[in-house]
Amino acid sequence: METVLALLSGAMLAASLFLMLGRHLVRFIFGLVLASNAVNLLIFAAGRPGTARPPLIPDGSRLPVAAVANSLPQALILTAIVIGFALLVFIFILFFVTYQKLGTVNTEAMTDAESVTAGPGPRERAEP
C-alpha cells in the first residue's frame, strides 16, 4: 500500500511540475494545488497507513504491545491543509487583481503588459 501511495504522489508531483511550468497562470494555480495534495499524500504514506491500532499504551506497560499508528503525520497533514488553503486564497486574490490590472493570464503577456502600463523607468526619463 505504501508503494502505491508513493508512486501516486510522485506522479502527482510530476503532473504539478508540468502544470506549473506552463505559461498560463490558471495552470500554475492548478499545479500548486496538485503539488500541495501530493505532498500531503506523501506525508500520509510515510506515516504507515496500514496499521489500524490507535497509539494507546495499556496500564502497567511502558511501551505499546503491538505496532501502532503514528499520529504525527496526521497532525502535520491537517496543518498543511490549513496552510495550503490560506496560500490558495492568497494566490486566487493575487490572480484576480493581476487579471484586472493587466487583462491577461499569460505570463509572457503579463511582462509585456506590465512594461507598457508602468511607463518609462527612472533611467528612461529624459533629464531636463
Secondary structure, DSSP 8 states (H G I E B T S, - for coil): -HHHHHHHHHHHHHHHHHHHTSSBHHHHHHHHHHHHHHHHHHHHHHT-TT--S-----TT-SS-SS----SHHHHHHHHHHHHHHHHHHHHHHHHHHHHHHH---BHHHHHHHHHHHH---TTTS---
